[in-house]
Amino acid sequence: MGAVTRKEITAAALKLPHQQRALLVNELLRSLDDLSEAEIERLWNDEVDRRIRTMREGKSKGIPGEAVFARGRALLSS
C-alpha cells in the first residue's frame, strides 16, 4: 500500500463533522509552532507561487476583492 496523498487526506478530513474538523485544524496549526520564521515565510512564498501558477494555467480564477469582503460581512452578520 502506497503513501496517502494530501488530496486523499483532505477529502477524508472534509467528510468529518465541523467540530472534528476544527479540532484537526487546531492540531495542525499547533504542529507549525516549531517552524522558524524563515521556514514559515518559505512555505507562504511556495503557496503564493503555486496559486499564481494555477491562475496562469487557467486551473483557478480570482475572486474580486469586493466579493470577498461582501461574503465576509455576510458571514459576520449571520
Secondary structure, 3 states (H helix, E strand, C coil): CCCCCHHHHHHHHHCCCHHHHHHHHHHHHHHHHHCCHHHHHHHHHHHHHHHHHHHHCCCCCCCCHHHHHHHHHHHHHC
